[in-house]
Amino acid sequence: MFYRLAADAVVLLHLGFVLFVIAGALLAFRWRWMVLLHLPAVAWAALLEFRGWLCPLTPLELSLRAAGGQAGYSGGFVEQYILPVLYPAELDSSMQLALGSFVIAINVALYGWLLWRLKK
């Protein structure tokens, strides 16, 4: 039971990280220091997608599930939890490039908006 709860906690942490990467720039509107945490997270997430690497949280979740007697899955967090909701197709390298580009584009737009507001 402990391992299943720990694996589920890792999934929630992973989801929180994904949401932080996508929309964390909005927190910088309130707390400027958040930029120091957010930009490295964006760079890490984009690098994972552009290189096709697995986030280290995925093997951690899978090992916790295995230790708890649960079946694991193949692929990564995005492929297992996010893509089935957003896209019906399998995750491939072109989709990973699109996801990485989306992460960068949304954050460039949000930080551009933040800088524009600061200049006012």
Beta strands, then each sheet from edge to edge (+ up, - down):
end
